[in-house]
Amino acid sequence: MKQGFYSILPFAVGAAAYGFAFGVLAAQSGFPWWGVALMSVAVHAGSSQIVAVDRFAADGLLIGAVLAGVALNLRYLGIIASLGKILKDVPLRWKLLAIHITGDENWALTMARNARDPAIGIRFLIGSGLTLIVTWTVSTSLGALIGQSIPNLASYGLGFAFTAAFIAMARAMWRGRQDIAPWVVSFMVTLLLVRLELESAYAILLGSLAGVAIAAITRRFQQRRTAR
């Protein structure tokens, strides 16, 4: 388990940033911090939690929020099915725990490691999964606590759907510390364009392109330094 715990830490950093932002958004949509924490422990799926909170904030119907979250989580049926070899001959209680704490990041990392070394299996999956669920729950709860005491982001042009889309995109782009600069540039450019009243979709697109440009420049600079 220890190997899984340490191996997933770079991905957990990205999940923490994503989770904190989600917690702020959820709190400003009317969710109490303890509700956000409970959702993070029980659901443990960032994208479906965003959709559920967005639906609830839009019409106040709990059933609509639940159905939206469940629909988005159906992709996990395929993910769990792919773990059949790893979960084989594992006691039921460990299977249930592994299934619950399996997310996109630790599933992909476990499958990649298992392909190279068949000895990597359930212990690695659970260790990495525990790291992610603890990180996610703490970061979303902290974001919700702070979100209750800061100005509403909507007043800055950062509505729930827009901000959720941005942080989901940024999380998908995260590969390590080298992506911090592109992240910051993407956010600042996007925020500036939104403040200038550019359509949100175009602001995200142009902000993303600015981040990609910074990433390309940084990578070229590093290659030149390595070549010297």
Disulfide bonds with the S-S distance in Angstrom:
none
